[in-house]
Amino acid sequence: MSPETRRVEMTLETKIESMDLGEEVARRVAATAGFDEDERHKICMAVRECLINALQHGNRYDPRKPIGVTFTLLPDRLMVQVRDQGPGFDLAGIPDPLSDEHLLKSSGRGLFLVRCFMDELMVESGRNGGAVVTMIKRYSSNHRGAGESEAEKEKQR
C-alpha cells in the first residue's frame, strides 16, 4: 500500500441492522475522500445494495456467516469490496431488470443501480468461496481531496 492509500476494513454481522452501519461507514469514507453530497449518496446506495445482496442471496440470512467490507482510498479512486460466504454468482448471468419479462418485478434491480452509481463493478469468487463484489468510483475533475479545504481548492484554480 502506498502512502497515499488508506483502508478501512470491517466485518458485519449478517442481520438487517448491519446494513445501516455499513452505509454509515460508506458515507463517512466518501466524505473523507472528498466526494460531494450527490456522489456520496450514490456511493452509499451502491454499498447498501451490495450489502443487502450479500445478506439475502450470499449468506442467506445465516448469522454464522459474516459479511466483509473493505473501503480503499487510492490517489485516483475509491474502491469498495463486499465479501459474502454464499455460493457466489456470475455477473453475466444476472437478468436485465429492464427487459420486458423483468420490468414489473419488485426486486432484481440492485446490481443495475450499482452499475448506474459507480464507475466499475466486478464480481469474483472469494479465496474461500462466496462472492467478492468490487465497486470503483473515480474522483472527478472537480474532486476535493481528503482534507483539502475549499480555500485550498480555490488557490489551485
C-alpha positions as CSV (number, residue, x, y, z in Angstrom):
1,M,0.0,0.0,0.0
2,S,1.4,3.4,-1.0
3,P,1.5,6.3,1.5
4,E,-1.5,7.9,-0.3
5,T,-3.6,4.7,0.1
6,R,-5.8,4.4,3.2
7,R,-8.0,1.5,4.1
8,V,-11.0,0.7,6.3
9,E,-11.9,-2.9,6.8
10,M,-14.9,-4.1,8.8
11,T,-16.8,-7.3,9.4
12,L,-20.6,-7.0,9.6
13,E,-23.0,-9.5,11.2
14,T,-25.5,-11.0,8.8
15,K,-28.5,-9.1,10.0
16,I,-30.6,-6.2,8.7
17,E,-29.3,-3.8,11.3
18,S,-25.8,-4.2,9.9
19,M,-26.9,-2.6,6.6
20,D,-27.3,0.8,8.3
21,L,-23.8,0.6,9.9
22,G,-22.2,-0.4,6.5
23,E,-24.0,2.5,4.8
24,E,-22.9,5.0,7.5
25,V,-19.3,3.9,7.2
26,A,-19.6,4.3,3.4
27,R,-20.9,7.8,4.0
28,R,-18.0,8.8,6.2
29,V,-15.4,7.3,4.0
30,A,-16.8,9.0,0.9
31,A,-16.9,12.3,2.8
32,T,-13.3,11.9,3.9
33,A,-12.4,11.1,0.3
34,G,-13.9,14.5,-0.7
35,F,-16.9,13.4,-2.8
36,D,-19.7,15.9,-3.0
37,E,-23.1,15.2,-1.4
38,D,-24.6,13.8,-4.6
39,E,-21.7,11.4,-5.2
40,R,-21.7,10.4,-1.5
41,H,-25.4,9.5,-1.8
42,K,-24.7,7.3,-4.9
43,I,-21.8,5.5,-3.2
44,C,-23.9,4.8,-0.1
45,M,-26.8,3.5,-2.2
46,A,-24.4,1.2,-4.1
47,V,-22.8,-0.1,-0.9
48,R,-26.2,-0.7,0.7
49,E,-27.4,-2.6,-2.4
50,C,-24.4,-4.9,-2.3
51,L,-24.7,-5.4,1.4
52,I,-28.3,-6.4,1.1
53,N,-27.4,-8.8,-1.7
54,A,-24.7,-10.3,0.5
55,L,-27.2,-10.7,3.3
56,Q,-30.1,-12.2,1.2
57,H,-28.5,-14.0,-1.7
58,G,-25.0,-14.7,-0.5
59,N,-25.2,-15.6,3.2
60,R,-29.0,-16.3,3.0
61,Y,-29.6,-14.6,6.4
62,D,-27.2,-17.1,8.1
63,P,-26.0,-15.3,11.2
64,R,-22.9,-17.6,11.4
65,K,-21.6,-16.1,8.1
66,P,-20.2,-12.6,8.4
67,I,-20.1,-10.0,5.6
68,G,-16.7,-8.4,5.0
69,V,-16.4,-4.8,3.7
70,T,-13.2,-3.0,2.7
71,F,-13.0,0.7,1.7
72,T,-9.7,1.6,0.0
73,L,-8.9,5.2,-0.8
74,L,-6.4,5.4,-3.6
75,P,-5.0,8.5,-5.3
76,D,-7.5,8.4,-8.1
77,R,-10.4,6.4,-6.9
78,L,-12.4,4.8,-4.0
79,M,-12.6,1.1,-4.2
80,V,-15.2,-0.8,-2.1
81,Q,-15.3,-4.6,-1.8
82,V,-18.1,-6.6,-0.2
83,R,-17.5,-10.3,0.6
84,D,-20.1,-12.9,1.5
85,Q,-19.9,-16.6,2.2
86,G,-22.5,-17.8,-0.2
87,P,-22.4,-19.9,-3.4
88,G,-21.1,-17.0,-5.5
89,F,-22.6,-15.9,-8.8
90,D,-21.7,-14.9,-12.4
91,L,-22.4,-11.2,-13.1
92,A,-23.2,-12.1,-16.7
93,G,-26.0,-14.5,-15.6
94,I,-27.9,-11.7,-13.8
95,P,-31.1,-10.9,-15.7
96,D,-31.6,-7.5,-17.2
97,P,-34.2,-5.7,-15.0
98,L,-35.2,-3.5,-17.9
99,S,-36.2,-6.5,-20.1
100,D,-39.9,-7.0,-20.7
101,E,-40.2,-10.1,-18.6
102,H,-38.4,-8.5,-15.6
103,L,-39.7,-4.9,-15.9
104,L,-42.6,-5.3,-13.4
105,K,-40.8,-7.4,-10.8
106,S,-40.4,-5.8,-7.4
107,S,-36.8,-7.0,-7.0
108,G,-33.7,-7.6,-9.0
109,R,-32.5,-4.0,-9.6
110,G,-29.7,-3.8,-7.0
111,L,-26.8,-4.6,-9.3
112,F,-28.3,-2.4,-12.0
113,L,-28.3,0.5,-9.6
114,V,-24.7,-0.2,-8.6
115,R,-23.7,-0.1,-12.3
116,C,-25.5,3.3,-12.6
117,F,-24.0,4.8,-9.5
118,M,-20.4,3.5,-9.7
119,D,-17.8,3.6,-12.4
120,E,-16.9,0.0,-12.3
121,L,-18.4,-3.2,-11.0
122,M,-16.7,-6.6,-10.9
123,V,-17.5,-9.9,-9.2
124,E,-15.1,-12.7,-8.4
125,S,-15.1,-15.8,-6.4
126,G,-13.6,-15.4,-2.9
127,R,-10.5,-17.4,-1.9
128,N,-12.6,-19.5,0.5
129,G,-15.8,-19.4,-1.6
130,G,-18.5,-16.8,-1.7
131,A,-18.5,-13.7,-3.8
132,V,-16.3,-10.6,-3.8
133,V,-18.1,-7.6,-5.3
134,T,-15.7,-4.8,-6.2
135,M,-17.1,-1.3,-6.9
136,I,-14.9,1.6,-8.0
137,K,-15.8,5.3,-8.0
138,R,-13.2,7.5,-9.7
139,Y,-12.6,11.1,-8.5
140,S,-14.0,13.7,-10.9
141,S,-12.0,16.7,-12.2
142,N,-13.7,18.9,-9.5
143,H,-13.0,16.4,-6.8
144,R,-12.0,17.9,-3.4
145,G,-9.4,15.5,-2.0
146,A,-9.4,14.3,1.6
147,G,-8.5,17.2,3.9
148,E,-8.5,19.8,1.1
149,S,-10.5,22.9,2.0
150,E,-12.5,24.9,-0.4
151,A,-9.9,27.7,0.0
152,E,-7.0,25.4,-1.0
153,K,-9.0,24.2,-4.0
154,E,-9.6,27.9,-5.0
155,K,-5.9,28.6,-4.8
156,Q,-5.3,25.8,-7.3
157,R,-7.6,27.5,-9.9
